[in-house]
Amino acid sequence: MKGENIFKRKDGRWEARYIRERDIYGKIVYGFCYGKTYKEAKDKASELKSLGEGLRPVKTPLSRRRLAVFCDEWLCSCRVRLKSSTCCRYETAVEKHIKPRLGSLLPASITDGIAADFTAALLSEGLSPKTVRDILAVLRLILRYVSKRLPGGLGEIALSAPKEQRKEARVLSLEEQERFVSYLVRDLDCCKFGVLLAMFTGLRIGELCALRWKNISLKDRTVRVDSAMQRIKNDGGESRTKIVVGSPKSDLSYRVIPLSESAARLCAHMEPDDRSCYILTGTQDFLEPRTLQYRLKKYAKDCGLEGVHFHTLRHTFATRCVEVGFEIKSLSEILGHATTVITMERYVHSSLSLKRENMQKLTAVGM
C-alpha cells in the first residue's frame, strides 16, 4: 500500500519494508518482512518495530568511518576542555574548509598528495598563508585524534604549510609617538586614556577592553591582566556574533605588569570612585574591541598617522623597551609570550638610529 512501504511482489507474496536502523551518518537502513497476505506482512513489520528495531545505530567499524564523523567527535571533545573562542575558530576551519573537501574520505585514504592538493585549493581560494597554516594545524590535530582511535593508527601524513611572507610591523617613530601622546592628552577621556595605557604597557586589545579599575593598583603601581574580551560566533542566537569576556589568550597571558612613573601618574589622574567600572568607559558598560579599533583609527587620522592599528601600540611599546636596553626575558613576560623567541621575532623592531649606534661600536675594534 502506498505510504506504508507494503506492496505485492511478482511471486504473489506481500513485502513490508520498515526502518531497521540508521547508520552513523543517519542514513536509513531498511529491513524486510514477507507474508502470504497484506495483513501478515504488515503484522510482522509492526512486531519488529515494537521490539525496538530502528532505534539502534549501526556499529560501523572505526576504519570505515569518514573523516567528517571524526571531525564532529573531535569538536565535541574540544568543547569540554577548551575556551569557547578557541572552539569557534576550530569549528569554522572544520565546517568551512576541512569537511567540504576531505569529510567524505576515509582517514586511512588521505595521502601526502591529497593533503598537498587540499593546501593548494585553500591558497587558490585567496586565503592568506597564515589562514592556511591555521587550517592545516586544525587538520593535524584531527588526524592525530583519529590515529589514536584507529587500531594501528594512521601513517604519517605530510602537511606542508605555506611559508608566510612576514611584513615589517608598523612601529611609531619617536616623533610620531610624541605627536600621538600630545594629541591624546589634550582632551583626555576614558577611551584616550586606555589607548595611552596600552602604549605604555603593551596590552592586547582584548585585554584592555576587559580591564577594570580594580585590576590597577596605584599603591603597587601594577596592572593585573586576568581576562580578555572577544567577539565570537553566536550559535543559535539572534545575532551572528556575540561578545564574551573570558580568560586571556594563554596561561602565560595571566600576568602583572609594573607601571612606569608616567603611566602611574596618568592612572592616578583618571582613577574613578567606583573601581569596578571598565577602564575604557568609566562605567559598568564595556567598549568592545571593534569599536575601539574604529576610535583608534580616527585618532590616528586626526594626527596624520598612517597604517596605525591597535597592534601598532604593542609593537611600539616592545621596540621602545629594547631601545632603552630592556632585558628580553622580562619584556617577554610583560607581553605575555611563551618564549623570548616570539618577542624577538614578532614584536621587536630596532630603529635605524639604534642600528647605526650599534654599528658605530665596531669602530673600537677597527671596523
N, C-alpha and C positions, 0 to 999 in steps of 0.2 A: 504494500500500500504506500502511496506517495506520502512523504513526510515522516514515515516510520522506519525507513530502510528495511522494509519487508517486501519481498517480491517472489513470484513463482518462476522456478527455473525451467529450462527446456526438458529436463528429465522428469518433470512433474512434481518434484519436491518444492517446499517453500524454504526460502533462506532469509534469516533475520540477521542484520548487522547491528552491533552495539559497540559503544566505546569501551574497549577493554582496558586501555591505559594510555598515558601520554609519555612521549619520550622526553629527554632532558631539555629539549628546545620547546616543549609544549605542543608538539605535533601529535595529532590523534593517531592511535594505533587501534584498528578495529578487530573485533572478534566475530566469529560466525557461528550461527546455530541453524540446524536443519530440522524440518518436520514434514510429516505427510500432509498436514493441513496448515492453514494460515495460523490458526489459534495455537497449535502445538509449537510452531516455530517462535511465535510471539511469547508464549509462556516460558519457554526455555531461556530466551533472552532476558526476560523480566527477572527470572530467578537468579541468573548470573549477576545482573545489576544489583539485586538486593543483597547479594553476598559480598558486595564491596568492589566488584570489578569496575575499573575505570577510575579508581581513586589512587592506585599505586603508580608512581612513575617507573619507567623502565630503568633498570640498573645498567645504564650504559657504561661499558668499561672506560676507565680513565684514558686509555690510549686512543679511544675513538671520539673523545670529546674535542670539540672545536675550540680554537683559541678564544673565541668570543665568550664561551662559558667560563673558562679560566679567568678571563678579564673581569667578569662580573663577580666571581668568587673573590678575586684579589681585592677589588674595590670594596667589597663588604668587609674584608679583614682590615682594610686601611681605615675605615670609618670608626672602628673600635679604638684604634690606638693613635691616630694622627689628628692634627688640627683640621677643622672644617675647611679652612682656606687651602691647606695642602691637598685635601681630598678633592676640592673643586678643581684645582689645577690638574690633578691626575685624571679626574673624570672627563674633563674637556679633551685631554690628549687621547684618552681611550675612545670616547664616543665620536669625536670629530675626525680622528686620523687612523688609529690602530684598528678598531673593529671594522670600519668600512673597507679597508684594504686587505687586512690579514685575518679578520674574525672568522671567516669560513674555512680557514686552513686547519689541518691537524698540526699541533705544535711540532711533532716529530718531522713534519714535511717541510718546515721552514729551513731553507738553506742560506748559505752566505750570499748566493746570487739573489734570492728573494729579498733578503734584508737590504742588499745594495740597491735593488730596484725600488724598494719602499723609500729609502733615503732620497734617491733621485726624484721620485714622484713628489715628495714633500717639497723639495727645492724648486721643482718645476711649477708648483702652485704659487710660488712667490714668497714662501716662508723664509724668514731670515735664518742664517746658520745657527744662531743662538736658540731660536724656537725649535729647529730640527733637532739640535743636541738635546734639548729638554724632552722632546717626544721620545727620542731613542733611549734616554735614561729611564723613562717610564716603561718602555717595552723591555728593556734589560731587566728591570725589577719583576715584571710579569713572567718572563721566561725563567728567571731564577726560581720564582714561586712554582711554576709548572714543573721544573726539573726536580724539585723536592717532592712533588706529588706523584710523579710517574715512576713506576718500577724501572730501575736502571737509569733514570734521569734523562736529560737531553744532552746531546753533543754540544760542544762549544760553537756558538754562532757569532760570527764577526759582525759587530755593529759599528761600522766606521763612521764616526761623527765628522761632519764637515768642519774644517778649520774656520774659526771666526776671525774676521779682519777687525782687530781691536782698534777702535777710534781713539784719538787723543782726547782725553777728557777736558771739558771746559773748566778752567780754573780762573778765578778773578785775579787780575794783577793787583799789586798793592794800591795803585792809583784807583782802579775800579772798585776795590774793596772800600777804600776810604770814601769814595763818592757815594757808594751804596749805603754805607753806615750813616753818613751825614743825612742822606735822604730819609732813611727810616726813623732816625731820632728826631727829625724836625717836627713832625706831627705824630708823635708816638702813640699808638694804640695797642690793644692786646695782640692783634694779628702781627703787626710790625715787630712788636717785642718778641713774639715767637720765632719770627724769621731771624732776628738777630741772635736769639738764644741758640738756634740751630747752627748758625755760622760760628758761634763761639764754642760749641760742644761737639759738633759732628753728628747730631741726632738725625736718624732717618725720619722721613715724612710721617710714616705711620706712628712712630714713637712719639713725635711731637704732638700729633693730633690727639693722642690718647693721654697726654701728660696733664696731670692736675697739680695744683699748687702744693698739695700735701706731699708730693714727690720731691719738692725742693726744700732743702734745709739751709737756711741762712746762717744758722749757728755753725754748722759743719762746712758750709759753703760747698754743697754737693747736690747733684741731681741723681735721683734713683730711677732707673729705667726698668719697669716691670710689666709693661703692657704695650700693645700696638693696635692701631685701627686699620681696618681694611674694608674695601668694598668687594664682596664676593657674590657668586651666583646664588640666587634665591630659589631653591627647589620648592615648587608648589605654592609659592606666594603670588600675590597680585602683580608685583613688580619683578623684573628680571633679575635685579641685584638687590643686595641689602648691605648695610654697614654693620660690622661686628667689631667688638673690642675684645681682644684675647691676649694670649701670651706673645712675647716678642718673637722675632724670626727664628732664633735658636736658643739653646740653653746659655750659650756664651753672650747672648744679647741681653740677658739679665745682668745689669752692671750698675756701678756707682761711679759717676763722673765728677771729678773735682771741678769747681768753678774758678776761673781766673778772677783777679780782683775787679776788673772792669765788668765782667759778667755778673759777679755778685752784687756790685753796686746797682747795676741795671735791674736785677731781680728785687732788690730792696726798694727801689723806686716804684716798681709796679705791683708789689705784693698787696693783695686784697685782704679784707677782713675774713671772708669765707675761703678757707684754704681747701675746700672740697671741690671748688669750681675748676673748670678747664682753663689751662694757660691761654689758649688762643681766643677765648671769648670772655673770660671773667665771670661766666655764669655756669649753670648746670647743663646748658646746651653745648654740644660739641660742634666743631668745624671739621668737615670731612676732608680727606686728602685732595679730592678732585677740586673742591672749592679753594683750598689753599694754593694749589698749583695755578689756578686762574688769577688769584690775587698776586702771587709772586711774579707772574708774567707781566701784570700791569705795573708793579713796582719797578721791574727791570726796564720796561719800556719807558717809563717816566724818567729813568736815569740815563737813558740812551745806551743800555747794555743789551747786547745781542747774544742769543744762544744760551740763555740762563734758564735752567730748570732747578728743581729742588736739590738734586744730587750735586749740582754745582757748588752748593754751600758746603756739602760734606767733602767734596774734592778740595775745595779751597781751605777748609779747616785742616785737613791732613797735610796739605802742602805747606801751609804756614808753620805747622808743628815741626816738619822736617827742616825747614829753612832756619829755624832757631835752634836746631840741634836736639830735638826731642828724641828720647830713647824709644826705638821702634817697638819693643815689646810692650811698653806702657801705652804707646799710641794704639797698638793693635787691640789691647784690652779696652781702651776707651771707646774705640769704634765698634767693639763687639764682634771682632773677627775670630775665626777658629785658629788661624795661624798668622804669623808675621808675613808669610809669602803673599797672602791675599792683600794685606795692607800695602806692601811694596808694589805689587803688580797692578793693582786696580786703582789705588787712590793717591799714591804719592807721585807727584809730578814736579820735579825741581824746576825752578825758573831759570831762564837763560843767564841771569845775573849770578845766580848761585853756582851754576855750572862754570861760568867764567872765573868766579872767585876760586873755585876748587882747582881749576886748571892752572891758575897762577901759582899755586903751591908747588907746582913742578919746577918752578924757577930755582928753588932752593937746592934742587938736585941736578941742576944743569940741563934742564929740558925745556 
